[in-house]
Amino acid sequence: MKTKRIAAIIISGLMISALVFLPGRATAEYPEKAVTVIAPHPAGGDTDQVARAITAAARQDFPKGIAVVNRAGGGGTIGIGEVVRARPDGYTLASAPIAPLVVGPQRVQTPYKTANDYQPIIRMVKSAYSIAVQKDKPWKNFEELLAYSKANPGKVRMGMAGEGTISHLAVTRLLRLAKVDMTVIPFTGGAQSVTALLGGHIDVNSQATSEIIAHVQAGNVRLLASMDDKRSPSFPDLPTLKEIGFDVTSIIDHSIMGPKGLSPAVVSWLHETFKRAMNDPVFRKTMEQRYYTIAYEGPEDLKKRLLQAYETYGKILEDLGLGKK
């Protein structure tokens, strides 16, 4: 019996050693160095704000630090591409909106295509886009804007956060359905397009409600229509484009993702850590103030959603002639 016990102890020790030195396995030391979370849009915009809010809420679980780094460009695909090419050890992640994950790779060359080429970890929040105008503009509702645009082809300047974004696709589809000609001006991020609207450099903005709400509340911007699938309780008097007669919706969500090849243990640890962070009162209050809704999904459900969205937007891109250049 003693011999058997000794043999069992030796075998157990060998098994533990094999696990400890298994490449990519999350050990008790993870994270043993600082983690970088890439925000694939410029500082100040919604992508940046969500990334900083979730990392602040999760910071206590990262003893070596966790920092947000902005990598703007390519409609978000440059930042996502950097994560996809990173070593799959859990130290380079992204807090990403949906567009550079499912639209960008169908429009420009990227080192990834679908969610099979990276590791979805957790879906956090969602928000809808709205059509907004500066307070000095004469249009009091969306119908007045359309009437003016039809009478003055190309005169109205419509801005949004980036070519190939969810917003860009929605605007393109809307203008075709409405049969109006506006000058479309994509910016590198939401913050830049909002600044342009406030400065009078553009007339109309298609923007995430969460990103422009502060200016609405300050009285500097007026919302004309929502791109949500139904009216928001926060804006019960704001009609949706569907109500007005245009079957156009534009909803953005934000998720944490990492490079393909992350070990299941690291994925699980990150998922649970960020899930706890989503329940942080400060994070929830920040999201509520920016009119974001908590929209949790785990790795598998998120991956299914992203794969489905890739197919859906692929058909829209094909229909609008906005495929790869």
Sequence and secondary structure as in RCSB ss.txt:
>XXXX:A:sequence
MKTKRIAAIIISGLMISALVFLPGRATAEYPEKAVTVIAPHPAGGDTDQVARAITAAARQDFPKGIAVVNRAGGG
GTIGIGEVVRARPDGYTLASAPIAPLVVGPQRVQTPYKTANDYQPIIRMVKSAYSIAVQKDKPWKNFEELLAYSK
ANPGKVRMGMAGEGTISHLAVTRLLRLAKVDMTVIPFTGGAQSVTALLGGHIDVNSQATSEIIAHVQAGNVRLLA
SMDDKRSPSFPDLPTLKEIGFDVTSIIDHSIMGPKGLSPAVVSWLHETFKRAMNDPVFRKTMEQRYYTIAYEGPE
DLKKRLLQAYETYGKILEDLGLGKK
>XXXX:A:secstr
 HHHHHHHHHHHHHHHHHHHTSTT   TT S S EEEEESS TTSHHHHHHHHHHHHHGGG TT EEEEE   GG
GHHHHHHHHHS SSSSEEEEEESHHHHTGGGTS  S  SGGGEEEEEEEEEEEEEEEEETTSS  SHHHHHHHHH
HSTTTSEEEES TTSHHHHHHHHHHHHHT   EEEE SSHHHHHHHHHTTS SEEEEEHHHHHHHHHTTSEEEEE
E SSS  TT TT  BHHHHT     EEEEEEEEETT  HHHHHHHHHHHHHHHT HHHHHHHHHTT EEEEE HH
HHHHHHHHHHHHHHHHHHHHT S  
